[in-house]
Amino acid sequence: MSDFKRRGLMYVMSSPSGAGKTTITRALLKQNDDVVISISATTRPRRAGEVHGQDYYFVEPDEFRAMAENGEMLEHAKVFDHYYGTPAKPVREALESGKDVLFDIDWQGTQQLREAARDDLVTVFILPPSRQELEKRLRNRSRDTKESEDDIRGRMSKAAAEMSHYSEYDYVIINNDVDEAIAKAQLILDGERLKRRRTQGMSDFVRGLIGGL
């Protein structure tokens, strides 16, 4: 049996804050040795416990703008008064080596990625089961993040605008049960990996099969 090389894919997960995409992405990383997380650059302040180069690349606004202007970002956007973006070089190197790159970004970044790398892209939108459950999750999370009531209201207000973009995504998962949501996300990843266009050397393999008949 012939060994095939596979070009990696860019696996995007988006959702309103609190819908569960971070939990799902962490589970996928734990379950798949050949999946790496895309580390974003941001201008927002570092939160307690966050590590530069592991959680984010924390940069000053001037440095971020220079990276964007020099074409060093695959995508970038302004979210909640701060800039976020994806450095291009590590993503391209991972794809060429056959690794899948997992993205935790919003719909604005997803639109830009689609323009820059449509063939490599698989997109999934995570929805909460209800507005009430989303607010509950945000309030529970605020105990650790120390977000204010105004912060929570701001995220709830923004959630409606974010969720309106669900139809732009390839897949939608309603995160009512986190284990089921993780399983669905893994099924999507497994199916996309099997697509013919992602396998390198298949045409030569089939020609060899046909020639041997």
N, C-alpha and C positions, 0 to 999 in steps of 0.2 A: 504494500500500500504506500502510495506517495505521500510525503509530508508537504503540507501547504503552508505558505506564509499568509498571514492575514494583516491587512492594514487596520489599525485601531479605529475606533469611532468616537465621536464626541457625544456624550450622553448627558443631555441637559435636563435638569429638574428645576421647575419653577413652582411657586405657590405664594399665597399671601403669608405674611409672618404668622407663625403659630399653626399652620396646617400640617406640619410634620415632615417637610422635605429634608431637614437636617438629620433627623432620626433615620430616615430611609436611606439617605446617602451614606451615612456611617455604617449601616448594616451591609450595604452593597460592597463597600470597601473591605469590610471584615470577611465577607463571603468569597471575594474574588481577588486572587493574588495578582492578576494581570490588569487590575483597574487602579488608576491613580487619580487623585483629586487635583483639579485645577486650583492653584492658589492665586487669589485675586490680589491686586494692588488696591489700596484705599487711602483716602486722606482723612478718614474718621479717626478719632482718638482710640488708642488701644485700651481695651477693657481688661479688668483684673483677670489674670491667668492666661491671657492670650500671648502667643509667642510669635515674634517677627520671623517670617519665612516658613512658618508652619500653619498658622491660622490665616494670616494675611501678610502681604508686604506693606508695611506702614510707611507711607511716603508723604512728603510735603506737597502742597498744591502745585507749586512751580515745577517740581520734579515730575509729578503726574502729567501735567500739561505737556511737558517736553517729550515724555514717552509717547503720548497720544499723537503729537504733531509729527514725530519721527517714524510713525507707522509701527511702533513696537507693541501695540495693543490689538488684539483681535476684536475686542469690543470694549466700550466704556460708556458709563452713564452716570447721571447725578441722581442720588437717592437719599431722601431725608437730609438734604443740605450737604452731603458729602459725595465725593467721586469714588467710583468703583470701576475696575477694568481688569481684563485678562491679558497678561503678558504672552506674546505669541510664541516665542522661541521654545520654551519648555513643552508647550502643547504639541507643536509640530514634531519635535524630537520623539515624544512619547508615541504619537500616531505612527511614525515611520518604524518604530521598534515593535509594533504590534500590540501596544498597550492601549486600552480604552481610557479615555479621560472623562471624568465625571465633573459636571458643572452645577453649581448651586447659584443660579443667577436669575434675574427678573426678566420680564417679557421684553424690555427694551434691549437688554444685552442679547437675548435670544434672536431678536430680529436682525441685529447686526451680525451675529454669528451665521445666520442663514445666508446673508449676502456674501460673507467671506468664505464659507466652507459648506455649502449646501450638501454635497455628496457625502461628507463625513458626519453629518448631523442627525441625531435622533432626539426628539423633544418630548418631554412628559410634563403635564401640569397636574399638580396635586391639589385637590379640593377638600375642604373640611365637610363633614356630614351636615352641618348646620351653622348658621351665624352664631347661635347661642354657644355651641361647642367651641367655635373659634375664639370667642371672647373669653370663655372659661380657660382655655389653654394659654391665652396671652396673660391672663391674670395670674395663673399658676406660675408661669415663667418669670413674671415680674418680681417674684419673691427672691429669685437669684440674681436677676439683672438689675434690680433696683430701679426699674423704669417707673416713671410717675404716672398718675392718672391721665395727664395730658398726653403722654407718650402712647398709652394704650388706646386712647380715643383717636389719636392720629393714625395709628396702625389699622384700627377698625375702619376708619374713614377711607384709607387708601386701599383697603382690601377689596372693596367693591369695584374700583377701577382696575385693579390687577386681575381679578377673576373674570372680568369682561373679555379678557384676551385668551381665554381657554381654548377657543376654537382655532387658534393659530398653531396649536400643538398637534403632534402626531398621535399622542395618546393622552388619556385623562384617567387618573386614579382618584377615587373618592376614599379618603383615609378615615374610614369609620373604625376599622380594626387595624392596628399598626402592623401586626404580623401578616395579615392578608395583603396589606398594601406593599410590604416588603417583598412578598412572594410574587405579586403581580409585576413589580418593578424588575425583579430578576428574570421573570419569563420574557418580558419585553427585551431585556438585554440579550438573553440567550437567542431569541428569535432573530434579532437584528444581526448578531454575529454570524448567523448561518446564511445570510443573503449572498447570492452568487457574486455580486459586484465587489464584495469585501475580500474575496479569496483570490490570492495571487497565484498564478500558475495553473489554474483550472483548465484553461483552453488547451495547454500543452498536454495535460493529463488525459483529457478526452480524446485528443487527436491520437495519442498513443493507444488508447483503448480501441478506437475505430480501426487504426492501422493494423492491430493485431487480430482482427476478425477475419 
